[in-house]
Amino acid sequence: MKEEFEKLIARKGLKDQVVVGDGGCYGRCTKGPNVLIIGPIPDELWPLYREQSLMPGPDGPPAQMYNGVLPPDCRELLESHCEQGTVLERLREKQRPATFSETCR
């Protein structure tokens, strides 16, 4: 799926605005494939977040987890979240797992 996002980002000319990375364990294996989108990030904060590799949290950028994402969903997710700034409700994580053991089996 990473390759699909990279192709779409290149095709849309968003390489300077969107970074695709590999994630580790999100504790949501049974809900996957999972995509974590960090941002949008204001232009003035973009260099700071990239330089310090800040992750979502109190001092980091906003983030949204999406569950059950398949390659055909990539275009809609990119356009909705990254271009329009709108959460894609049908794939949005509805409830965070209380523990890793709930979803990592």
C-alpha positions in Angstrom: 0.0 0.0 0.0 2.9 2.3 0.6 3.8 2.1 -3.1 0.2 3.1 -4.0 0.3 6.2 -1.8 3.8 7.1 -3.2 2.5 6.8 -6.8 -0.6 9.0 -6.0 1.5 11.6 -4.2 3.9 11.8 -7.1 1.1 12.0 -9.7 -0.6 14.8 -7.8 2.6 16.8 -7.2 2.5 16.5 -3.4 6.0 15.2 -2.8 7.0 18.4 -0.9 3.8 18.3 1.2 3.2 14.6 2.1 5.7 12.1 3.5 5.1 8.4 3.4 6.8 6.4 6.1 6.8 2.9 7.4 5.2 2.4 10.8 5.8 -0.1 13.6 3.2 -1.7 15.7 0.1 0.5 16.3 -1.5 -2.2 18.5 -4.3 -2.7 16.0 -3.3 -5.7 14.0 -6.8 -7.2 13.7 -8.2 -3.9 12.5 -5.6 -3.6 9.6 -4.3 -2.7 7.3 -3.9 0.5 9.2 -2.8 4.0 8.1 -1.8 6.7 10.4 -2.0 10.2 8.9 -0.1 12.9 10.8 -1.2 16.4 10.0 -2.2 18.7 8.4 0.8 20.6 9.6 1.0 24.4 9.2 3.7 25.5 6.8 5.6 27.4 9.6 5.8 24.2 11.7 6.6 21.7 9.0 10.5 22.2 9.2 10.3 21.8 13.0 8.3 18.6 12.9 10.5 17.1 10.2 13.8 18.1 11.9 12.8 16.7 15.3 10.7 13.8 13.9 7.9 14.7 16.3 5.1 12.2 16.6 1.5 12.9 17.4 0.8 13.9 21.0 0.7 17.0 23.2 3.8 18.5 21.6 3.4 17.1 18.1 1.1 17.4 15.2 -2.5 16.2 15.0 -3.1 12.6 13.8 -5.8 10.3 12.6 -5.8 6.5 12.5 -7.6 4.7 9.7 -8.4 1.0 9.9 -9.1 -1.6 7.2 -7.5 0.5 4.4 -7.0 -1.3 1.1 -5.2 -0.1 -2.0 -8.4 1.0 -3.8 -9.0 3.3 -0.7 -5.7 5.2 -1.1 -6.9 7.8 -3.6 -10.0 8.7 -1.6 -8.0 8.8 1.6 -5.3 11.0 0.1 -7.8 13.4 -1.5 -10.1 13.6 1.6 -7.6 13.9 4.4 -4.5 15.4 2.8 -6.0 17.6 0.1 -9.3 18.6 1.6 -8.5 18.3 5.3 -11.5 16.1 5.9 -11.5 12.9 8.0 -12.7 10.0 5.9 -15.4 8.7 8.2 -15.9 5.3 6.7 -12.3 4.3 7.5 -11.8 6.4 10.6 -10.8 4.5 13.7 -14.0 4.5 15.8 -12.5 3.4 19.1 -8.9 3.1 20.3 -8.1 -0.3 21.7 -7.7 -0.3 25.5 -4.7 -2.7 25.4 -2.4 -4.2 22.8 -3.8 -7.6 23.7 -7.2 -6.7 22.4 -5.9 -6.3 18.8 -2.5 -8.0 18.5 -3.0 -11.7 18.4 
